[in-house]
Amino acid sequence: MKVAGFIANRIAFNKSGEGSRKSSFSRFIIRLSIVATVISVAVMIVTLSLANGFQATVSQKVFSFLGHIRIQEKQQERAIISEESPIIKNDALAESIRNNPDVESIHPYSTKYAILKTKDEIQGVLFKGFDSSFDFSHLKPFIKEGTPIHFSDSSYSREIMLSANTASELRLKAGDKILIYFIRPNGNIRPDKLTVTGIYKTGIEEYDKTFAIGDIRLIQKLNRDNAEDSSHDDEVGGYEIFLKDYHDINKTAEQIYNMDDFPPTWNTVSVKNISPNIFDWLKLQDNTRNVLIGIMVIVAVINLITCLIVLVLERIRMVGVLKALGATDWTVQKIFLRHASIITITGIVFGIAFALALLWLQQATGFIKLQEEAYYMTEAAVKIVWWQVGVIALGTLVICFLVLMIPSLFVRKIQPVKAIQFR
């Protein structure tokens, strides 16, 4: 092993070579193989990190806006995003769900169709109401102007948050007043004047064109037929649940649904079923990512095989001399495998460094721009998962080493006498 390592190091790091032409050609092949390995490893790491960042960013936008799990009345043939049938609040059940170790928070919400009107413009929205238990930290990353709504202990909040799309259509900014019209259960139209306290933008057109955010007590008040009617004060559209780990959505949803005190007319709905088009699209990115990684592995392997074959052919006389001196086939094989491993490891190290430099540059400058209408973000997001980087490095090394055993087998067929005379 020491002899094989010594000779391999001499071949790899000796710049003089046996002849200027051969040495120059050999160095060119080695550099080409290293560059190919660098590019392959870098592309795999960058592809995974961008895919991770893209999926995490888009998923987090959906989760932040809709929660991970929704509890609502069972309804047949209803639109995925629409006004819910009201249910009666169940504080005891909500507290039991809140005590689930997988649950981060739970809050009631309600939705109602409304019309927003300014002096010159009119716009339909789905008004989404929260109570004071809602954690606005989920929405703060999307707030582009103003602040979240403020809740009052004495009455419902007369504030509203609009999407940037709706605000632009109505020519509004934070601090402006707007009229909102609801249709009461008795058919009467109830106008109210609200203040635009904040303007948000998720980048998901389906949400930005649909929702306005306000106080759930406004919806409860509007559902009354008269001022004395208090029967609707405990009505909500449902509950939104945020989890500590979104991977537990299906498991936690099933646990909640199977609780003893869970009403039989209610249902637990994963947010993935509320926005299936988005999550199906995200799954397709996995296929594209896997195909690209597979291509890069093949490119790296083919280049290294070609490199090793050229090195073996170039060193046939050396192989003949070593065999004539008593070296075994495996000893000679180890020389070329050691040489190829040096090339592979060099390519992997520089590939990782190059990939991390590119990803850092993207995080710092955002030079890769995207169309927000198509990708739900203005620049490519980066999420480096270090165990994936390790798997790429180790996997590339192992696969290349195993495949490199094939051309090294040519050494066994070389006869010393003919090899020494080879020109």
Long-range contacts (C-beta under 8 A, 24 or more apart in sequence): 1-334, 3-327, 3-331, 4-331, 4-332, 4-334, 4-335, 4-338, 5-334, 5-338, 7-322, 7-335, 8-334, 8-335, 8-336, 8-338, 8-339, 8-342, 9-338, 9-342, 11-311, 11-315, 11-335, 11-339, 12-339, 12-342, 12-343, 22-314, 25-314, 26-310, 26-311, 26-314, 29-306, 29-307, 29-310, 29-311, 30-307, 30-311, 30-343, 32-303, 32-307, 33-303, 33-304, 33-306, 33-307, 33-343, 33-347, 34-343, 34-346, 34-347, 34-350, 35-347, 36-299, 36-300, 36-303, 36-304, 36-347, 37-300, 37-303, 37-304, 37-343, 37-344, 37-346, 37-347, 37-348, 37-351, 37-396, 37-400, 38-347, 38-350, 38-351, 38-354, 39-296, 39-299, 39-351, 40-296, 40-297, 40-299, 40-300, 40-347, 40-351, 40-396, 41-296, 41-300, 41-347, 41-348, 41-351, 41-352, 41-355, 41-392, 41-393, 41-396, 42-351, 42-352, 42-354, 42-355, 42-358, 43-292, 43-296, 43-355, 44-292, 44-293, 44-296, 44-297, 44-355, 44-392, 44-396, 45-351, 45-352, 45-355, 45-356, 45-359, 45-388, 45-389, 45-392, 46-355, 46-358, 46-359, 47-289, 47-292, 47-293, 47-296, 48-289, 48-293, 48-385, 48-388, 48-392, 49-355, 49-359, 49-382, 49-383, 49-384, 49-385, 50-368, 50-380, 50-381, 50-382, 51-285, 51-286, 51-288, 51-289, 52-383, 52-384, 52-385, 52-388, 53-380, 53-381, 53-382, 53-383, 54-282, 54-285, 54-375, 54-377, 54-380, 54-381, 55-282, 55-285, 56-381, 56-383, 57-376, 57-377, 57-381, 58-204, 58-278, 58-282, 58-375, 58-376, 58-377, 59-246, 59-279, 59-282, 61-142, 61-202, 61-203, 61-204, 61-376, 62-204, 62-271, 62-275, 62-278, 62-279, 63-138, 63-242, 63-246, 63-271, 64-138, 64-139, 64-141, 64-142, 64-202, 65-138, 65-139, 65-142, 65-202, 65-204, 65-207, 65-211, 66-240, 66-271, 66-274, 66-275, 67-240, 67-241, 67-242, 67-271, 68-241, 68-242, 68-243, 68-246, 68-249, 68-252, 68-270, 68-271, 69-240, 69-241, 69-243, 69-249, 69-252, 69-253, 69-256, 69-268, 69-269, 69-270, 69-271, 70-238, 70-239, 70-240, 70-241, 70-268, 70-269, 70-271, 70-274, 71-238, 71-239, 71-241, 71-256, 71-266, 71-267, 71-268, 71-269, 72-237, 72-238, 72-239, 72-266, 72-267, 72-269, 73-238, 73-265, 73-266, 73-267, 74-265, 74-266, 74-267, 80-273, 80-274, 80-275, 80-276, 81-126, 81-206, 81-210, 81-274, 81-275, 82-111, 82-126, 83-111, 83-112, 83-113, 83-126, 83-237, 84-110, 84-111, 84-237, 84-238, 85-237, 86-110, 86-223, 86-232, 86-235, 86-236, 86-237, 87-235, 87-236, 87-237, 87-238, 87-263, 87-266, 88-234, 88-235, 88-236, 89-234, 89-235, 89-236, 90-261, 90-263, 92-261, 93-259, 93-261, 93-262, 93-263, 94-239, 96-259, 96-261, 97-239, 97-241, 97-256, 97-259, 100-252, 100-255, 100-256, 102-243, 102-244, 102-245, 102-248, 102-251, 102-252, 102-255, 103-241, 103-242, 103-243, 103-244, 103-252, 104-242, 104-243, 104-244, 105-133, 105-135, 105-241, 105-242, 106-239, 106-240, 106-241, 106-242, 107-131, 107-133, 107-134, 107-135, 107-239, 107-240, 108-133, 108-216, 108-236, 108-237, 108-238, 108-239, 109-134, 109-216, 109-236, 109-237, 109-238, 109-239, 109-240, 110-216, 110-219, 110-220, 110-235, 110-236, 110-237, 110-238, 111-219, 111-237, 112-182, 112-219, 112-222, 112-223, 113-182, 113-183, 114-180, 114-181, 114-182, 114-212, 115-180, 115-181, 116-162, 116-166, 116-170, 116-178, 116-179, 116-180, 116-181, 116-212, 117-178, 117-179, 117-180, 117-181, 118-170, 118-171, 118-172, 118-178, 118-179, 120-171, 121-169, 121-170, 121-171, 123-166, 123-169, 123-170, 125-162, 125-166, 125-210, 125-211, 125-212, 126-210, 126-211, 126-212, 127-160, 127-180, 127-182, 127-211, 127-212, 127-213, 127-214, 127-218, 127-219, 128-211, 128-212, 128-213, 128-214, 129-213, 129-214, 129-215, 129-216, 129-217, 129-218, 129-219, 130-213, 130-214, 130-215, 130-216, 131-215, 131-216, 131-217, 135-242, 138-242, 139-200, 139-213, 142-200, 142-201, 142-202, 143-198, 143-199, 143-200, 144-199, 144-200, 144-201, 145-173, 145-174, 145-198, 145-199, 146-174, 146-175, 146-196, 146-197, 146-198, 146-199, 147-174, 147-197, 147-198, 148-197, 148-198, 149-197, 149-198, 149-213, 149-214, 149-215, 150-197, 151-215, 155-217, 156-215, 156-217, 156-218, 156-220, 156-221, 157-214, 157-215, 157-217, 157-218, 158-192, 158-193, 158-194, 158-195, 159-194, 159-195, 159-196, 159-197, 159-214, 159-215, 160-194, 160-195, 160-196, 160-197, 160-212, 160-213, 160-214, 161-196, 161-197, 161-198, 161-199, 161-200, 161-212, 161-213, 161-214, 162-196, 162-198, 162-199, 162-200, 162-212, 163-199, 163-200, 163-201, 163-202, 163-207, 163-208, 163-209, 163-211, 163-212, 164-199, 164-200, 164-201, 164-208, 165-201, 165-205, 165-208, 165-209, 166-208, 166-209, 166-212, 167-196, 167-199, 172-196, 172-199, 173-199, 174-198, 174-199, 180-212, 182-219, 182-222, 184-222, 184-223, 184-224, 184-225, 185-223, 185-225, 186-225, 190-222, 192-218, 202-376, 203-372, 203-376, 203-377, 203-378, 204-278, 204-376, 205-373, 206-275, 297-396, 297-399, 300-347, 300-396, 300-400, 301-399, 301-400, 301-403, 304-340, 304-343, 304-344, 304-400, 304-403, 304-404, 305-403, 305-404, 305-406, 305-407, 307-340, 307-343, 308-336, 308-339, 308-340, 308-404, 308-407, 308-408, 309-407, 309-410, 311-336, 311-339, 311-340, 312-336, 312-407, 312-408, 312-410, 312-411, 316-414, 316-419, 316-422, 317-419, 317-420, 317-422, 319-411, 319-414, 319-419, 320-414, 320-415, 320-416, 320-417, 320-418, 320-419, 320-420, 320-422, 321-416, 321-419, 321-420, 323-414, 323-416, 323-419, 324-416, 324-420, 329-411, 329-412, 332-411, 333-405, 333-408, 333-409, 333-411, 333-412, 336-407, 336-408, 336-411, 337-401, 337-404, 337-405, 337-408, 340-400, 340-401, 340-404, 340-408, 341-397, 341-401, 341-404, 344-396, 344-397, 344-400, 344-401, 344-404, 345-397, 348-393, 348-396, 348-397, 352-389, 352-393, 356-384, 359-384
